[in-house]
Amino acid sequence: MSAIGGFKLRTRIGVKYFIGVALFLTVSFLGCSSEEGEIVSNDLKSATDFSGPIKIQVCGQGFEWVFRLSGKDGMLGTRDDILSRKDLYLPVGAEARLTLVSKDYIYMLTNDELALKQMAIPELVRKTKLIAKKPGIYELAAGPLCGWRQLHDGLMGRVIIQSKKDFKGWPAETE
């Protein structure tokens, strides 16, 4: 191999490597971050006070749902928000106002038992509500819009509704 041919080969490998790293970093930092979106008050006295509707951001990314709930300050969109990947815990009787967003694809947030059916579309904000009527674990299956279920057969998340006695608040996973 000549010196010129070797240089072209190394350059092509270098360019492909650079593009791969750039794509990886771009996807890694496109998370459902609290800096995006508006700050919304939940008007709740504590994590276990559900006298009013709970405002929850639901973000579809990488074929899973990420749920963002307000932290101790009661404001959604601040640094103390609670993130929960795939599992949303709610007490019986709670009303949740869901704001759906997507970071990468079009997703369906759907469960017939919960009367949920809404799309999350990149660059659009969609709203729906959920009333936690009876205890149980409700699956949020991947609903592929491409028509090929083999690629997306896993669960995107679950809604876990607990009795008021069993409900201890949200998991303390914060950013």
N, C-alpha and C positions, 0 to 999 in steps of 0.2 A: 504494500500500500504506500502510495506516495505521501509526502508531507502535506501536500495540498488536500488530497482526499481525506487524510486523517483529521485535518483541521475542520473540514466541512462536517464530518461525522461527529466530532466533539461539539461543534457549534449546535447541530441539530439536537443532540442529547441535552446540552445545556439549556436550550430554549424550551424543550419539552419539560425538563425538570423545573425550570422557573415557572412555567405556566401551571404545572401541577401544584407547586407550593403556593402560588398565588390563589388558585381555586380553593385549596384546603383552608387557607387563612380567611378567605372571604366567607366560606360556608361556616367556619368556626365562629366568626364574629357576627353572624347574622342572627344571633339568638333573640329570644323574646325578652328584650331588656326593658328595665323600668324607665329608662331615660326617654323612651319613645312614648308618644301618646300623652293624653291629658291627665292631670291629677284630679281624681274624683273622690269625693267624700263618701264613706259608707254609712255615716250617721249611726253607727253602732257604739254602744258603751264599752263593749269588750268582745273578745273572740267567741264568746258563748252567748252573747245577747243578740237575738234574732227578732227583735220587735219590728224591724223594717226589712225591706229587701236587701239582699247581699249583692254587691256589685263585684263581678268576677270577670277577669279577662281570660279568654280561652284562645290559646295560640297553637295553630297546627304547624308543626315543623318536623321534618325527617320522619314522617309517618307515625307521629305520636302527638298527643295533646299535652300542652303545658298550661296549668291553671295558675293564675296569679290572683292572690287574695290580699286584702289590705293587712298591714301589720298593726303594731300597737298604736300608731298615730291615727288609725281609722281612715287613712287616705290611700287610694289606689293610684299607683304610679310613682311612689316614693321609694327610697332605698331600703326601707324596712319591710317591704312587701314579702309575702310568703309565697314561694314557688313550690308547686307540687307537680311532678312529672307523672302523667298517666292516671293518677288517682285523685278524685275530688270527693272529699268527705263533707257530708251535710247532715244536720239533724232533721228528724221528721218534722214537717210543718214549715220548714224554712222556704222562703221564696228567693230564688237567685235570678238576678238580671245578668245575663251573659252577653259579653261583647266579644264577638268572634273576629279573629284576624288570622292570616296565614303568612308565613315567611317564604314559602317555596312553591307549593302546589295548591290546587283546589281540593278541599276536603269536605266531607259531609259529616256533620255532627248529628248522629241519628241514633235513636232508641225508641221503639214503638211503645214500650211500657211507660216511658217517661214523657211521651208525647213530644219528643225532640226531633226536629228535622230542620236543619239550617246549613247553609254552605259557608265555608270560610274561603275567601278568595284573596289572593295577594293584592295589596294596595287598596282593598275595600274593607270597610268596617260594617259588620252585620250584627244585629241585636236580636236576642230572643230571651225567653224566660223559662225557668224550670221551677216547678213546685214539688218539693220532696214529700210525697204523699205516704209511702209505706216503706219500712225498712227493707233493705236488700242490697245486693251487688248487681249493678246494671252495666253491661258491657257496651262499650263504644267501639264497634268493629270498624275496620278500615273499609271505606266504601269507595273503591276505585272508580274514577270516572273515565279511565282509559279503556275499561272493558276487559282487563286481563287480571283476574283475581289472584292468579298464582304468584304475582310479584308483591301483592299487598295483603296477604292472608292473615296477618297478625292483628292483635288488638291495638287500637290507638290509645285506649284508656278505659277507665271505669268510673262510674259515679257510685259511691258507697254511702247509702243512707242509713243512719243509725238512729236508735231510739234516743230520746233526750237524756235518758239515764246513762246510756253507753257513750254518748258523744262527749269527748274531752277537749274539743277544739281542733284546730288544724295542725298538721305536722309542722314542726318548727324549722323547716328547711328555708333558709333565707339566702339571698344573693350575697 
